[in-house]
Amino acid sequence: MLSKYNVLFDREGKHLLYNSLSNSFVELSDEMSDALRNMIERNEVDPNADKDLLDMLRQIKAIDVDDEYEIRKVKFHVINGRFDKT
């Protein structure tokens, strides 16, 4: 499953992916960007995609995520921040 917090864009000739939930930013090669765009269009992870791409996407929490878990994690950080006295 793809994270709904992914933002894929091009800037100054570079392909960039930002995941707002994990606050991760990565630069993608042309091939990786094309593969990820195809996954986004189909709204599914391609298990036959390049292993390095899939590993990197898992590492930054851009794929293989549980929506309910993501929502609970955001709520936890918001609520926890209210009581943080530092």
PDB file of N, CA, C and O in Angstrom:
ATOM      1  N   MET A   1       0.835  -1.166   0.000  1.00  0.00           N
ATOM      2  CA  MET A   1       0.000   0.000   0.000  1.00  0.00           C
ATOM      3  C   MET A   1       0.888   1.240   0.000  1.00  0.00           C
ATOM      4  O   MET A   1       1.905   1.289   0.693  1.00  0.00           O
ATOM      5  N   LEU A   2       0.498   2.226  -0.773  1.00  0.00           N
ATOM      6  CA  LEU A   2       1.229   3.485  -0.837  1.00  0.00           C
ATOM      7  C   LEU A   2       0.745   4.422   0.264  1.00  0.00           C
ATOM      8  O   LEU A   2      -0.443   4.457   0.584  1.00  0.00           O
ATOM      9  N   SER A   3       1.666   5.172   0.834  1.00  0.00           N
ATOM     10  CA  SER A   3       1.295   6.168   1.828  1.00  0.00           C
ATOM     11  C   SER A   3       0.608   7.330   1.126  1.00  0.00           C
ATOM     12  O   SER A   3       1.024   7.759   0.049  1.00  0.00           O
ATOM     13  N   LYS A   4      -0.449   7.829   1.753  1.00  0.00           N
ATOM     14  CA  LYS A   4      -1.123   8.994   1.172  1.00  0.00           C
ATOM     15  C   LYS A   4      -0.390  10.288   1.515  1.00  0.00           C
ATOM     16  O   LYS A   4      -0.823  11.374   1.127  1.00  0.00           O
ATOM     17  N   TYR A   5       0.713  10.170   2.240  1.00  0.00           N
ATOM     18  CA  TYR A   5       1.495  11.336   2.626  1.00  0.00           C
ATOM     19  C   TYR A   5       2.694  11.556   1.709  1.00  0.00           C
ATOM     20  O   TYR A   5       3.569  12.362   2.024  1.00  0.00           O
ATOM     21  N   ASN A   6       2.749  10.855   0.586  1.00  0.00           N
ATOM     22  CA  ASN A   6       3.828  11.011  -0.389  1.00  0.00           C
ATOM     23  C   ASN A   6       3.554  12.207  -1.300  1.00  0.00           C
ATOM     24  O   ASN A   6       2.427  12.424  -1.744  1.00  0.00           O
ATOM     25  N   VAL A   7       4.599  12.970  -1.563  1.00  0.00           N
ATOM     26  CA  VAL A   7       4.527  14.071  -2.521  1.00  0.00           C
ATOM     27  C   VAL A   7       5.703  13.878  -3.475  1.00  0.00           C
ATOM     28  O   VAL A   7       6.861  14.009  -3.080  1.00  0.00           O
ATOM     29  N   LEU A   8       5.400  13.568  -4.720  1.00  0.00           N
ATOM     30  CA  LEU A   8       6.427  13.341  -5.738  1.00  0.00           C
ATOM     31  C   LEU A   8       6.431  14.540  -6.676  1.00  0.00           C
ATOM     32  O   LEU A   8       5.392  14.915  -7.218  1.00  0.00           O
ATOM     33  N   PHE A   9       7.607  15.141  -6.868  1.00  0.00           N
ATOM     34  CA  PHE A   9       7.675  16.311  -7.740  1.00  0.00           C
ATOM     35  C   PHE A   9       9.059  16.434  -8.361  1.00  0.00           C
ATOM     36  O   PHE A   9      10.017  15.792  -7.928  1.00  0.00           O
ATOM     37  N   ASP A  10       9.139  17.281  -9.394  1.00  0.00           N
ATOM     38  CA  ASP A  10      10.408  17.558 -10.076  1.00  0.00           C
ATOM     39  C   ASP A  10      10.804  19.000  -9.782  1.00  0.00           C
ATOM     40  O   ASP A  10       9.972  19.907  -9.776  1.00  0.00           O
ATOM     41  N   ARG A  11      12.091  19.182  -9.541  1.00  0.00           N
ATOM     42  CA  ARG A  11      12.596  20.538  -9.287  1.00  0.00           C
ATOM     43  C   ARG A  11      14.035  20.611  -9.778  1.00  0.00           C
ATOM     44  O   ARG A  11      14.879  19.792  -9.413  1.00  0.00           O
ATOM     45  N   GLU A  12      14.292  21.603 -10.606  1.00  0.00           N
ATOM     46  CA  GLU A  12      15.636  21.834 -11.149  1.00  0.00           C
ATOM     47  C   GLU A  12      16.212  20.570 -11.774  1.00  0.00           C
ATOM     48  O   GLU A  12      17.389  20.258 -11.592  1.00  0.00           O
ATOM     49  N   GLY A  13      15.378  19.850 -12.509  1.00  0.00           N
ATOM     50  CA  GLY A  13      15.818  18.657 -13.217  1.00  0.00           C
ATOM     51  C   GLY A  13      15.990  17.422 -12.350  1.00  0.00           C
ATOM     52  O   GLY A  13      16.495  16.405 -12.824  1.00  0.00           O
ATOM     53  N   LYS A  14      15.579  17.490 -11.081  1.00  0.00           N
ATOM     54  CA  LYS A  14      15.711  16.359 -10.174  1.00  0.00           C
ATOM     55  C   LYS A  14      14.326  15.844  -9.801  1.00  0.00           C
ATOM     56  O   LYS A  14      13.372  16.615  -9.696  1.00  0.00           O
ATOM     57  N   HIS A  15      14.228  14.532  -9.603  1.00  0.00           N
ATOM     58  CA  HIS A  15      12.991  13.903  -9.159  1.00  0.00           C
ATOM     59  C   HIS A  15      13.077  13.740  -7.646  1.00  0.00           C
ATOM     60  O   HIS A  15      13.998  13.103  -7.137  1.00  0.00           O
ATOM     61  N   LEU A  16      12.126  14.312  -6.938  1.00  0.00           N
ATOM     62  CA  LEU A  16      12.171  14.309  -5.483  1.00  0.00           C
ATOM     63  C   LEU A  16      10.903  13.702  -4.908  1.00  0.00           C
ATOM     64  O   LEU A  16       9.812  13.867  -5.453  1.00  0.00           O
ATOM     65  N   LEU A  17      11.066  12.995  -3.794  1.00  0.00           N
ATOM     66  CA  LEU A  17       9.938  12.416  -3.082  1.00  0.00           C
ATOM     67  C   LEU A  17      10.012  12.878  -1.639  1.00  0.00           C
ATOM     68  O   LEU A  17      11.039  12.743  -0.974  1.00  0.00           O
ATOM     69  N   TYR A  18       8.897  13.427  -1.171  1.00  0.00           N
ATOM     70  CA  TYR A  18       8.792  13.840   0.226  1.00  0.00           C
ATOM     71  C   TYR A  18       7.646  13.072   0.862  1.00  0.00           C
ATOM     72  O   TYR A  18       6.553  13.004   0.299  1.00  0.00           O
ATOM     73  N   ASN A  19       7.888  12.494   2.029  1.00  0.00           N
ATOM     74  CA  ASN A  19       6.828  11.849   2.787  1.00  0.00           C
ATOM     75  C   ASN A  19       6.625  12.697   4.030  1.00  0.00           C
ATOM     76  O   ASN A  19       7.494  12.766   4.899  1.00  0.00           O
ATOM     77  N   SER A  20       5.460  13.345   4.107  1.00  0.00           N
ATOM     78  CA  SER A  20       5.223  14.302   5.191  1.00  0.00           C
ATOM     79  C   SER A  20       5.022  13.634   6.545  1.00  0.00           C
ATOM     80  O   SER A  20       5.238  14.273   7.575  1.00  0.00           O
ATOM     81  N   LEU A  21       4.620  12.384   6.575  1.00  0.00           N
ATOM     82  CA  LEU A  21       4.435  11.722   7.862  1.00  0.00           C
ATOM     83  C   LEU A  21       5.773  11.361   8.501  1.00  0.00           C
ATOM     84  O   LEU A  21       5.975  11.592   9.693  1.00  0.00           O
ATOM     85  N   SER A  22       6.677  10.802   7.721  1.00  0.00           N
ATOM     86  CA  SER A  22       7.990  10.437   8.260  1.00  0.00           C
ATOM     87  C   SER A  22       8.994  11.587   8.139  1.00  0.00           C
ATOM     88  O   SER A  22      10.118  11.492   8.632  1.00  0.00           O
ATOM     89  N   ASN A  23       8.577  12.676   7.476  1.00  0.00           N
ATOM     90  CA  ASN A  23       9.428  13.841   7.246  1.00  0.00           C
ATOM     91  C   ASN A  23      10.705  13.438   6.516  1.00  0.00           C
ATOM     92  O   ASN A  23      11.795  13.907   6.842  1.00  0.00           O
ATOM     93  N   SER A  24      10.554  12.563   5.524  1.00  0.00           N
ATOM     94  CA  SER A  24      11.685  12.057   4.750  1.00  0.00           C
ATOM     95  C   SER A  24      11.687  12.676   3.359  1.00  0.00           C
ATOM     96  O   SER A  24      10.640  12.883   2.746  1.00  0.00           O
ATOM     97  N   PHE A  25      12.895  12.966   2.880  1.00  0.00           N
ATOM     98  CA  PHE A  25      13.082  13.593   1.576  1.00  0.00           C
ATOM     99  C   PHE A  25      14.149  12.795   0.838  1.00  0.00           C
ATOM    100  O   PHE A  25      15.243  12.607   1.371  1.00  0.00           O
ATOM    101  N   VAL A  26      13.865  12.320  -0.378  1.00  0.00           N
ATOM    102  CA  VAL A  26      14.853  11.577  -1.159  1.00  0.00           C
ATOM    103  C   VAL A  26      14.834  12.024  -2.616  1.00  0.00           C
ATOM    104  O   VAL A  26      13.814  12.463  -3.148  1.00  0.00           O
ATOM    105  N   GLU A  27      15.998  11.895  -3.235  1.00  0.00           N
ATOM    106  CA  GLU A  27      16.117  12.150  -4.669  1.00  0.00           C
ATOM    107  C   GLU A  27      16.053  10.805  -5.385  1.00  0.00           C
ATOM    108  O   GLU A  27      16.694   9.841  -4.964  1.00  0.00           O
ATOM    109  N   LEU A  28      15.279  10.742  -6.467  1.00  0.00           N
ATOM    110  CA  LEU A  28      15.092   9.509  -7.220  1.00  0.00           C
ATOM    111  C   LEU A  28      15.740   9.616  -8.595  1.00  0.00           C
ATOM    112  O   LEU A  28      15.791  10.693  -9.189  1.00  0.00           O
ATOM    113  N   SER A  29      16.228   8.497  -9.086  1.00  0.00           N
ATOM    114  CA  SER A  29      16.728   8.447 -10.466  1.00  0.00           C
ATOM    115  C   SER A  29      15.529   8.518 -11.408  1.00  0.00           C
ATOM    116  O   SER A  29      14.383   8.408 -10.970  1.00  0.00           O
ATOM    117  N   ASP A  30      15.793   8.701 -12.696  1.00  0.00           N
ATOM    118  CA  ASP A  30      14.707   8.739 -13.685  1.00  0.00           C
ATOM    119  C   ASP A  30      13.898   7.442 -13.648  1.00  0.00           C
ATOM    120  O   ASP A  30      12.668   7.466 -13.676  1.00  0.00           O
ATOM    121  N   GLU A  31      14.601   6.319 -13.586  1.00  0.00           N
ATOM    122  CA  GLU A  31      13.922   5.020 -13.591  1.00  0.00           C
ATOM    123  C   GLU A  31      13.068   4.834 -12.338  1.00  0.00           C
ATOM    124  O   GLU A  31      11.937   4.355 -12.416  1.00  0.00           O
ATOM    125  N   MET A  32      13.618   5.217 -11.177  1.00  0.00           N
ATOM    126  CA  MET A  32      12.870   5.084  -9.925  1.00  0.00           C
ATOM    127  C   MET A  32      11.648   5.998  -9.915  1.00  0.00           C
ATOM    128  O   MET A  32      10.573   5.611  -9.456  1.00  0.00           O
ATOM    129  N   SER A  33      11.825   7.204 -10.422  1.00  0.00           N
ATOM    130  CA  SER A  33      10.709   8.149 -10.477  1.00  0.00           C
ATOM    131  C   SER A  33       9.593   7.619 -11.380  1.00  0.00           C
ATOM    132  O   SER A  33       8.416   7.683 -11.024  1.00  0.00           O
ATOM    133  N   ASP A  34       9.968   7.097 -12.543  1.00  0.00           N
ATOM    134  CA  ASP A  34       8.970   6.534 -13.462  1.00  0.00           C
ATOM    135  C   ASP A  34       8.229   5.369 -12.819  1.00  0.00           C
ATOM    136  O   ASP A  34       7.008   5.262 -12.932  1.00  0.00           O
ATOM    137  N   ALA A  35       8.974   4.495 -12.144  1.00  0.00           N
ATOM    138  CA  ALA A  35       8.354   3.337 -11.495  1.00  0.00           C
ATOM    139  C   ALA A  35       7.387   3.786 -10.397  1.00  0.00           C
ATOM    140  O   ALA A  35       6.289   3.244 -10.272  1.00  0.00           O
ATOM    141  N   LEU A  36       7.797   4.770  -9.607  1.00  0.00           N
ATOM    142  CA  LEU A  36       6.932   5.257  -8.532  1.00  0.00           C
ATOM    143  C   LEU A  36       5.703   5.968  -9.098  1.00  0.00           C
ATOM    144  O   LEU A  36       4.601   5.808  -8.573  1.00  0.00           O
ATOM    145  N   ARG A  37       5.880   6.739 -10.149  1.00  0.00           N
ATOM    146  CA  ARG A  37       4.721   7.401 -10.776  1.00  0.00           C
ATOM    147  C   ARG A  37       3.712   6.362 -11.274  1.00  0.00           C
ATOM    148  O   ARG A  37       2.503   6.550 -11.134  1.00  0.00           O
ATOM    149  N   ASN A  38       4.211   5.273 -11.850  1.00  0.00           N
ATOM    150  CA  ASN A  38       3.312   4.206 -12.304  1.00  0.00           C
ATOM    151  C   ASN A  38       2.564   3.585 -11.124  1.00  0.00           C
ATOM    152  O   ASN A  38       1.372   3.293 -11.224  1.00  0.00           O
ATOM    153  N   MET A  39       3.259   3.385 -10.016  1.00  0.00           N
ATOM    154  CA  MET A  39       2.600   2.833  -8.832  1.00  0.00           C
ATOM    155  C   MET A  39       1.521   3.782  -8.314  1.00  0.00           C
ATOM    156  O   MET A  39       0.434   3.352  -7.929  1.00  0.00           O
ATOM    157  N   ILE A  40       1.835   5.071  -8.310  1.00  0.00           N
ATOM    158  CA  ILE A  40       0.869   6.066  -7.836  1.00  0.00           C
ATOM    159  C   ILE A  40      -0.357   6.091  -8.749  1.00  0.00           C
ATOM    160  O   ILE A  40      -1.488   6.149  -8.267  1.00  0.00           O
ATOM    161  N   GLU A  41      -0.139   6.048 -10.058  1.00  0.00           N
ATOM    162  CA  GLU A  41      -1.268   6.043 -11.005  1.00  0.00           C
ATOM    163  C   GLU A  41      -2.159   4.825 -10.809  1.00  0.00           C
ATOM    164  O   GLU A  41      -3.382   4.933 -10.906  1.00  0.00           O
ATOM    165  N   ARG A  42      -1.562   3.666 -10.535  1.00  0.00           N
ATOM    166  CA  ARG A  42      -2.337   2.435 -10.330  1.00  0.00           C
ATOM    167  C   ARG A  42      -2.795   2.276  -8.886  1.00  0.00           C
ATOM    168  O   ARG A  42      -3.626   1.422  -8.576  1.00  0.00           O
ATOM    169  N   ASN A  43      -2.241   3.111  -8.005  1.00  0.00           N
ATOM    170  CA  ASN A  43      -2.534   3.077  -6.573  1.00  0.00           C
ATOM    171  C   ASN A  43      -2.231   1.707  -5.969  1.00  0.00           C
ATOM    172  O   ASN A  43      -2.980   1.192  -5.139  1.00  0.00           O
ATOM    173  N   GLU A  44      -1.111   1.135  -6.412  1.00  0.00           N
ATOM    174  CA  GLU A  44      -0.663  -0.126  -5.837  1.00  0.00           C
ATOM    175  C   GLU A  44       0.843  -0.266  -6.015  1.00  0.00           C
ATOM    176  O   GLU A  44       1.424   0.242  -6.974  1.00  0.00           O
ATOM    177  N   VAL A  45       1.447  -0.951  -5.087  1.00  0.00           N
ATOM    178  CA  VAL A  45       2.890  -1.205  -5.136  1.00  0.00           C
ATOM    179  C   VAL A  45       3.151  -2.334  -6.121  1.00  0.00           C
ATOM    180  O   VAL A  45       2.485  -3.369  -6.093  1.00  0.00           O
ATOM    181  N   ASP A  46       4.133  -2.118  -6.992  1.00  0.00           N
ATOM    182  CA  ASP A  46       4.532  -3.142  -7.959  1.00  0.00           C
ATOM    183  C   ASP A  46       5.578  -4.044  -7.314  1.00  0.00           C
ATOM    184  O   ASP A  46       6.712  -3.615  -7.102  1.00  0.00           O
ATOM    185  N   PRO A  47       5.213  -5.292  -6.997  1.00  0.00           N
ATOM    186  CA  PRO A  47       6.177  -6.182  -6.339  1.00  0.00           C
ATOM    187  C   PRO A  47       7.370  -6.534  -7.232  1.00  0.00           C
ATOM    188  O   PRO A  47       8.380  -7.037  -6.740  1.00  0.00           O
ATOM    189  N   ASN A  48       7.262  -6.275  -8.534  1.00  0.00           N
ATOM    190  CA  ASN A  48       8.355  -6.563  -9.470  1.00  0.00           C
ATOM    191  C   ASN A  48       9.269  -5.367  -9.703  1.00  0.00           C
ATOM    192  O   ASN A  48      10.193  -5.437 -10.513  1.00  0.00           O
ATOM    193  N   ALA A  49       9.013  -4.267  -8.993  1.00  0.00           N
ATOM    194  CA  ALA A  49       9.838  -3.069  -9.143  1.00  0.00           C
ATOM    195  C   ALA A  49      11.240  -3.342  -8.604  1.00  0.00           C
ATOM    196  O   ALA A  49      11.467  -4.323  -7.896  1.00  0.00           O
ATOM    197  N   ASP A  50      12.162  -2.471  -8.948  1.00  0.00           N
ATOM    198  CA  ASP A  50      13.554  -2.577  -8.511  1.00  0.00           C
ATOM    199  C   ASP A  50      13.633  -2.747  -6.995  1.00  0.00           C
ATOM    200  O   ASP A  50      13.009  -1.988  -6.255  1.00  0.00           O
ATOM    201  N   LYS A  51      14.391  -3.731  -6.532  1.00  0.00           N
ATOM    202  CA  LYS A  51      14.504  -4.021  -5.098  1.00  0.00           C
ATOM    203  C   LYS A  51      15.044  -2.837  -4.313  1.00  0.00           C
ATOM    204  O   LYS A  51      14.582  -2.570  -3.204  1.00  0.00           O
ATOM    205  N   ASP A  52      16.014  -2.124  -4.868  1.00  0.00           N
ATOM    206  CA  ASP A  52      16.572  -0.962  -4.172  1.00  0.00           C
ATOM    207  C   ASP A  52      15.502   0.116  -3.971  1.00  0.00           C
ATOM    208  O   ASP A  52      15.440   0.749  -2.917  1.00  0.00           O
ATOM    209  N   LEU A  53      14.664   0.316  -4.989  1.00  0.00           N
ATOM    210  CA  LEU A  53      13.578   1.294  -4.883  1.00  0.00           C
ATOM    211  C   LEU A  53      12.606   0.872  -3.784  1.00  0.00           C
ATOM    212  O   LEU A  53      12.252   1.683  -2.929  1.00  0.00           O
ATOM    213  N   LEU A  54      12.177  -0.377  -3.800  1.00  0.00           N
ATOM    214  CA  LEU A  54      11.218  -0.845  -2.801  1.00  0.00           C
ATOM    215  C   LEU A  54      11.798  -0.760  -1.393  1.00  0.00           C
ATOM    216  O   LEU A  54      11.099  -0.368  -0.459  1.00  0.00           O
ATOM    217  N   ASP A  55      13.070  -1.123  -1.232  1.00  0.00           N
ATOM    218  CA  ASP A  55      13.712  -1.037   0.087  1.00  0.00           C
ATOM    219  C   ASP A  55      13.762   0.407   0.577  1.00  0.00           C
ATOM    220  O   ASP A  55      13.467   0.685   1.739  1.00  0.00           O
ATOM    221  N   MET A  56      14.134   1.312  -0.304  1.00  0.00           N
ATOM    222  CA  MET A  56      14.217   2.724   0.073  1.00  0.00           C
ATOM    223  C   MET A  56      12.831   3.263   0.422  1.00  0.00           C
ATOM    224  O   MET A  56      12.688   4.003   1.396  1.00  0.00           O
ATOM    225  N   LEU A  57      11.809   2.905  -0.357  1.00  0.00           N
ATOM    226  CA  LEU A  57      10.450   3.372  -0.081  1.00  0.00           C
ATOM    227  C   LEU A  57       9.931   2.833   1.250  1.00  0.00           C
ATOM    228  O   LEU A  57       9.227   3.536   1.975  1.00  0.00           O
ATOM    229  N   ARG A  58      10.275   1.595   1.569  1.00  0.00           N
ATOM    230  CA  ARG A  58       9.888   1.035   2.873  1.00  0.00           C
ATOM    231  C   ARG A  58      10.598   1.770   4.007  1.00  0.00           C
ATOM    232  O   ARG A  58      10.000   2.053   5.046  1.00  0.00           O
ATOM    233  N   GLN A  59      11.864   2.073   3.799  1.00  0.00           N
ATOM    234  CA  GLN A  59      12.661   2.718   4.836  1.00  0.00           C
ATOM    235  C   GLN A  59      12.083   4.087   5.209  1.00  0.00           C
ATOM    236  O   GLN A  59      12.084   4.455   6.384  1.00  0.00           O
ATOM    237  N   ILE A  60      11.598   4.832   4.239  1.00  0.00           N
ATOM    238  CA  ILE A  60      11.057   6.161   4.543  1.00  0.00           C
ATOM    239  C   ILE A  60       9.551   6.127   4.767  1.00  0.00           C
ATOM    240  O   ILE A  60       8.906   7.171   4.857  1.00  0.00           O
ATOM    241  N   LYS A  61       9.003   4.938   4.854  1.00  0.00           N
ATOM    242  CA  LYS A  61       7.569   4.736   5.132  1.00  0.00           C
ATOM    243  C   LYS A  61       6.670   5.270   4.013  1.00  0.00           C
ATOM    244  O   LYS A  61       5.578   5.779   4.268  1.00  0.00           O
ATOM    245  N   ALA A  62       7.147   5.147   2.769  1.00  0.00           N
ATOM    246  CA  ALA A  62       6.362   5.588   1.617  1.00  0.00           C
ATOM    247  C   ALA A  62       5.477   4.466   1.071  1.00  0.00           C
ATOM    248  O   ALA A  62       4.518   4.730   0.346  1.00  0.00           O
ATOM    249  N   ILE A  63       5.797   3.215   1.415  1.00  0.00           N
ATOM    250  CA  ILE A  63       4.979   2.069   1.008  1.00  0.00           C
ATOM    251  C   ILE A  63       4.844   1.106   2.181  1.00  0.00           C
ATOM    252  O   ILE A  63       5.512   1.242   3.206  1.00  0.00           O
ATOM    253  N   ASP A  64       3.962   0.134   1.999  1.00  0.00           N
ATOM    254  CA  ASP A  64       3.703  -0.895   3.012  1.00  0.00           C
ATOM    255  C   ASP A  64       3.300  -0.267   4.342  1.00  0.00           C
ATOM    256  O   ASP A  64       3.814  -0.621   5.403  1.00  0.00           O
ATOM    257  N   VAL A  65       2.382   0.658   4.249  1.00  0.00           N
ATOM    258  CA  VAL A  65       1.911   1.351   5.448  1.00  0.00           C
ATOM    259  C   VAL A  65       0.445   1.012   5.704  1.00  0.00           C
ATOM    260  O   VAL A  65      -0.300   0.638   4.797  1.00  0.00           O
ATOM    261  N   ASP A  66       0.067   1.151   6.944  1.00  0.00           N
ATOM    262  CA  ASP A  66      -1.303   0.918   7.373  1.00  0.00           C
ATOM    263  C   ASP A  66      -1.918   2.282   7.683  1.00  0.00           C
ATOM    264  O   ASP A  66      -1.441   2.986   8.573  1.00  0.00           O
ATOM    265  N   ASP A  67      -2.974   2.659   6.958  1.00  0.00           N
ATOM    266  CA  ASP A  67      -3.594   3.969   7.153  1.00  0.00           C
ATOM    267  C   ASP A  67      -4.005   4.202   8.600  1.00  0.00           C
ATOM    268  O   ASP A  67      -3.790   5.285   9.145  1.00  0.00           O
ATOM    269  N   GLU A  68      -4.589   3.199   9.215  1.00  0.00           N
ATOM    270  CA  GLU A  68      -5.038   3.350  10.599  1.00  0.00           C
ATOM    271  C   GLU A  68      -3.846   3.617  11.517  1.00  0.00           C
ATOM    272  O   GLU A  68      -3.931   4.452  12.418  1.00  0.00           O
ATOM    273  N   TYR A  69      -2.749   2.918  11.293  1.00  0.00           N
ATOM    274  CA  TYR A  69      -1.545   3.138  12.088  1.00  0.00           C
ATOM    275  C   TYR A  69      -1.022   4.556  11.884  1.00  0.00           C
ATOM    276  O   TYR A  69      -0.640   5.220  12.848  1.00  0.00           O
ATOM    277  N   GLU A  70      -1.000   5.022  10.643  1.00  0.00           N
ATOM    278  CA  GLU A  70      -0.524   6.373  10.358  1.00  0.00           C
ATOM    279  C   GLU A  70      -1.370   7.403  11.090  1.00  0.00           C
ATOM    280  O   GLU A  70      -0.833   8.349  11.666  1.00  0.00           O
ATOM    281  N   ILE A  71      -2.679   7.229  11.074  1.00  0.00           N
ATOM    282  CA  ILE A  71      -3.582   8.173  11.736  1.00  0.00           C
ATOM    283  C   ILE A  71      -3.329   8.177  13.245  1.00  0.00           C
ATOM    284  O   ILE A  71      -3.251   9.239  13.863  1.00  0.00           O
ATOM    285  N   ARG A  72      -3.204   6.990  13.831  1.00  0.00           N
ATOM    286  CA  ARG A  72      -2.943   6.914  15.273  1.00  0.00           C
ATOM    287  C   ARG A  72      -1.605   7.544  15.628  1.00  0.00           C
ATOM    288  O   ARG A  72      -1.480   8.189  16.669  1.00  0.00           O
ATOM    289  N   LYS A  73      -0.610   7.364  14.781  1.00  0.00           N
ATOM    290  CA  LYS A  73       0.711   7.930  15.043  1.00  0.00           C
ATOM    291  C   LYS A  73       0.655   9.464  15.027  1.00  0.00           C
ATOM    292  O   LYS A  73       1.241  10.112  15.894  1.00  0.00           O
ATOM    293  N   VAL A  74      -0.036  10.039  14.060  1.00  0.00           N
ATOM    294  CA  VAL A  74      -0.170  11.496  13.985  1.00  0.00           C
ATOM    295  C   VAL A  74      -0.917  12.008  15.216  1.00  0.00           C
ATOM    296  O   VAL A  74      -0.496  12.989  15.830  1.00  0.00           O
ATOM    297  N   LYS A  75      -2.012  11.358  15.577  1.00  0.00           N
ATOM    298  CA  LYS A  75      -2.772  11.771  16.763  1.00  0.00           C
ATOM    299  C   LYS A  75      -1.908  11.715  18.018  1.00  0.00           C
ATOM    300  O   LYS A  75      -1.961  12.618  18.852  1.00  0.00           O
ATOM    301  N   PHE A  76      -1.116  10.657  18.151  1.00  0.00           N
ATOM    302  CA  PHE A  76      -0.245  10.517  19.316  1.00  0.00           C
ATOM    303  C   PHE A  76       0.720  11.694  19.413  1.00  0.00           C
ATOM    304  O   PHE A  76       0.882  12.279  20.483  1.00  0.00           O
ATOM    305  N   HIS A  77       1.361  12.041  18.300  1.00  0.00           N
ATOM    306  CA  HIS A  77       2.335  13.123  18.315  1.00  0.00           C
ATOM    307  C   HIS A  77       1.679  14.466  18.627  1.00  0.00           C
ATOM    308  O   HIS A  77       2.262  15.293  19.329  1.00  0.00           O
ATOM    309  N   VAL A  78       0.484  14.684  18.117  1.00  0.00           N
ATOM    310  CA  VAL A  78      -0.228  15.931  18.385  1.00  0.00           C
ATOM    311  C   VAL A  78      -0.596  16.022  19.863  1.00  0.00           C
ATOM    312  O   VAL A  78      -0.344  17.038  20.510  1.00  0.00           O
ATOM    313  N   ILE A  79      -1.188  14.959  20.391  1.00  0.00           N
ATOM    314  CA  ILE A  79      -1.607  14.947  21.789  1.00  0.00           C
ATOM    315  C   ILE A  79      -0.398  14.990  22.721  1.00  0.00           C
ATOM    316  O   ILE A  79      -0.396  15.728  23.706  1.00  0.00           O
ATOM    317  N   ASN A  80       0.617  14.210  22.414  1.00  0.00           N
ATOM    318  CA  ASN A  80       1.823  14.201  23.227  1.00  0.00           C
ATOM    319  C   ASN A  80       2.482  15.580  23.263  1.00  0.00           C
ATOM    320  O   ASN A  80       2.995  15.996  24.303  1.00  0.00           O
ATOM    321  N   GLY A  81       2.471  16.282  22.145  1.00  0.00           N
ATOM    322  CA  GLY A  81       3.056  17.615  22.083  1.00  0.00           C
ATOM    323  C   GLY A  81       2.349  18.620  22.979  1.00  0.00           C
ATOM    324  O   GLY A  81       2.962  19.582  23.441  1.00  0.00           O
ATOM    325  N   ARG A  82       1.077  18.404  23.226  1.00  0.00           N
ATOM    326  CA  ARG A  82       0.325  19.313  24.106  1.00  0.00           C
ATOM    327  C   ARG A  82       0.798  19.238  25.542  1.00  0.00           C
ATOM    328  O   ARG A  82       0.694  20.215  26.284  1.00  0.00           O
ATOM    329  N   PHE A  83       1.317  18.087  25.940  1.00  0.00           N
ATOM    330  CA  PHE A  83       1.709  17.890  27.327  1.00  0.00           C
ATOM    331  C   PHE A  83       3.218  17.915  27.529  1.00  0.00           C
ATOM    332  O   PHE A  83       3.694  17.701  28.644  1.00  0.00           O
ATOM    333  N   ASP A  84       3.962  18.167  26.487  1.00  0.00           N
ATOM    334  CA  ASP A  84       5.424  18.230  26.568  1.00  0.00           C
ATOM    335  C   ASP A  84       5.815  19.566  27.171  1.00  0.00           C
ATOM    336  O   ASP A  84       5.519  20.615  26.598  1.00  0.00           O
ATOM    337  N   LYS A  85       6.480  19.542  28.324  1.00  0.00           N
ATOM    338  CA  LYS A  85       6.817  20.775  29.035  1.00  0.00           C
ATOM    339  C   LYS A  85       8.197  21.308  28.678  1.00  0.00           C
ATOM    340  O   LYS A  85       8.620  22.329  29.221  1.00  0.00           O
ATOM    341  N   THR A  86       8.914  20.629  27.764  1.00  0.00           N
ATOM    342  CA  THR A  86      10.254  21.092  27.416  1.00  0.00           C
ATOM    343  C   THR A  86      10.202  22.136  26.344  1.00  0.00           C
ATOM    344  O   THR A  86      11.242  22.642  25.924  1.00  0.00           O
TER     345      THR A  86
END
